[in-house]
Amino acid sequence: MELPTGQMNWSIWFWTCWPGSEGETMYIQWFVKGISSAGPGGQGVFTWADAKGLILAGHGIVSNWWRNKPGNRISPPEIEAVLTSDNLNRHVHDYASFGSLSPFISVASGCVERDALLGRNNVYSAIDTALAFATEDGRHPGALFYGWLPVGLNPAVELSAVGESIRDLNVYHRWSPFQLEGEITAKINIPANQIEKVEWWDLSVTGHQDTPVDVCNNSRFVAPTPLLNARELF
């Protein structure tokens, strides 16, 4: 399967030029987010119209924690209180009981498994992982969202603006049965203008895993170019 237009690599490095900064502090990571027709967090029916509405109406993808807040209202102190390492661990390893309360959003970016015994690397596709989740291995329709996130090079759970590279063993050293899902976790919400497109998949219609039923491109998508470490001459 091909990446969305212009996405030649999964990640694009850039520099953060704070005074005293030395080297890279963040990078841009392209991702795929799968949402099943059972709805985010399994809460109700999620249709193709709903999927398109998340980007066309400008809502983006919000965390279950925000979605389930009374009146959908949150405050900066509340955000600070829920962005903790304990909550991140529960999001990854206890989602069945914590998912509806989680301020984190799981997205897939692919992963590589090293097989020392056979002397080879096994590559796990982000698209395949997200599609299997969105459709429950082809049993029902689902949506795939393609977009980008800024991700920290080190754990930065308390900072809502950057994602966590859960899949990266150089960052998160703890063994996890879910590491090969290639997970990056966004926080609180993924803005609509960081989502390039959404696809609707229904394998009962297409009969195979190479073709979505429909595609909606986001006309208000903003590429991460302004964040990259290249400047035009003037």
FENVENRA-V348749 format. One record per residue. N is the residue number from 1. OMEGA is omega in whole degrees, -180 to 180 (* if undefined). Layout:
# FENVENRA-V348749
n->N omega->OMEGA
n->N omega->OMEGA
This chain:
# FENVENRA-V348749
n->1 omega->-176
n->2 omega->174
n->3 omega->175
n->4 omega->-176
n->5 omega->175
n->6 omega->-178
n->7 omega->-176
n->8 omega->179
n->9 omega->180
n->10 omega->-178
n->11 omega->178
n->12 omega->-176
n->13 omega->173
n->14 omega->-178
n->15 omega->172
n->16 omega->-169
n->17 omega->171
n->18 omega->177
n->19 omega->180
n->20 omega->-180
n->21 omega->179
n->22 omega->176
n->23 omega->-175
n->24 omega->175
n->25 omega->178
n->26 omega->171
n->27 omega->177
n->28 omega->-180
n->29 omega->172
n->30 omega->-176
n->31 omega->168
n->32 omega->179
n->33 omega->178
n->34 omega->174
n->35 omega->-176
n->36 omega->178
n->37 omega->173
n->38 omega->177
n->39 omega->177
n->40 omega->-180
n->41 omega->-179
n->42 omega->-174
n->43 omega->174
n->44 omega->-177
n->45 omega->179
n->46 omega->-174
n->47 omega->175
n->48 omega->177
n->49 omega->177
n->50 omega->-179
n->51 omega->178
n->52 omega->-178
n->53 omega->-180
n->54 omega->179
n->55 omega->-176
n->56 omega->179
n->57 omega->175
n->58 omega->-178
n->59 omega->-175
n->60 omega->179
n->61 omega->-178
n->62 omega->179
n->63 omega->177
n->64 omega->179
n->65 omega->180
n->66 omega->-178
n->67 omega->-176
n->68 omega->176
n->69 omega->178
n->70 omega->-179
n->71 omega->-178
n->72 omega->-179
n->73 omega->177
n->74 omega->-178
n->75 omega->178
n->76 omega->177
n->77 omega->178
n->78 omega->178
n->79 omega->179
n->80 omega->-176
n->81 omega->-175
n->82 omega->-180
n->83 omega->-178
n->84 omega->178
n->85 omega->178
n->86 omega->179
n->87 omega->177
n->88 omega->178
n->89 omega->178
n->90 omega->178
n->91 omega->-176
n->92 omega->-169
n->93 omega->180
n->94 omega->-173
n->95 omega->-178
n->96 omega->-179
n->97 omega->-175
n->98 omega->-171
n->99 omega->-177
n->100 omega->-179
n->101 omega->-170
n->102 omega->174
n->103 omega->-177
n->104 omega->-179
n->105 omega->-180
n->106 omega->172
n->107 omega->-178
n->108 omega->178
n->109 omega->179
n->110 omega->-178
n->111 omega->177
n->112 omega->177
n->113 omega->178
n->114 omega->177
n->115 omega->-176
n->116 omega->-178
n->117 omega->-179
n->118 omega->179
n->119 omega->-180
n->120 omega->175
n->121 omega->178
n->122 omega->-177
n->123 omega->179
n->124 omega->-175
n->125 omega->176
n->126 omega->-178
n->127 omega->179
n->128 omega->179
n->129 omega->-179
n->130 omega->-180
n->131 omega->178
n->132 omega->179
n->133 omega->-175
n->134 omega->-175
n->135 omega->-173
n->136 omega->179
n->137 omega->173
n->138 omega->-176
n->139 omega->177
n->140 omega->-178
n->141 omega->177
n->142 omega->-177
n->143 omega->172
n->144 omega->177
n->145 omega->179
n->146 omega->-180
n->147 omega->-178
n->148 omega->178
n->149 omega->166
n->150 omega->-176
n->151 omega->179
n->152 omega->177
n->153 omega->179
n->154 omega->177
n->155 omega->-180
n->156 omega->-171
n->157 omega->-175
n->158 omega->-177
n->159 omega->-174
n->160 omega->-173
n->161 omega->-177
n->162 omega->178
n->163 omega->179
n->164 omega->-179
n->165 omega->-178
n->166 omega->-177
n->167 omega->-171
n->168 omega->-178
n->169 omega->175
n->170 omega->179
n->171 omega->178
n->172 omega->-169
n->173 omega->-176
n->174 omega->175
n->175 omega->179
n->176 omega->177
n->177 omega->-177
n->178 omega->-174
n->179 omega->-176
n->180 omega->173
n->181 omega->177
n->182 omega->-171
n->183 omega->163
n->184 omega->178
n->185 omega->169
n->186 omega->-176
n->187 omega->175
n->188 omega->177
n->189 omega->172
n->190 omega->-177
n->191 omega->-178
n->192 omega->-177
n->193 omega->172
n->194 omega->179
n->195 omega->-175
n->196 omega->-178
n->197 omega->174
n->198 omega->178
n->199 omega->175
n->200 omega->-176
n->201 omega->175
n->202 omega->-174
n->203 omega->175
n->204 omega->179
n->205 omega->-176
n->206 omega->178
n->207 omega->178
n->208 omega->-172
n->209 omega->-178
n->210 omega->-172
n->211 omega->174
n->212 omega->177
n->213 omega->-178
n->214 omega->-180
n->215 omega->176
n->216 omega->178
n->217 omega->-178
n->218 omega->-178
n->219 omega->180
n->220 omega->178
n->221 omega->177
n->222 omega->178
n->223 omega->-177
n->224 omega->-177
n->225 omega->-179
n->226 omega->-178
n->227 omega->-175
n->228 omega->-174
n->229 omega->176
n->230 omega->179
n->231 omega->177
n->232 omega->175
n->233 omega->176
n->234 omega->*
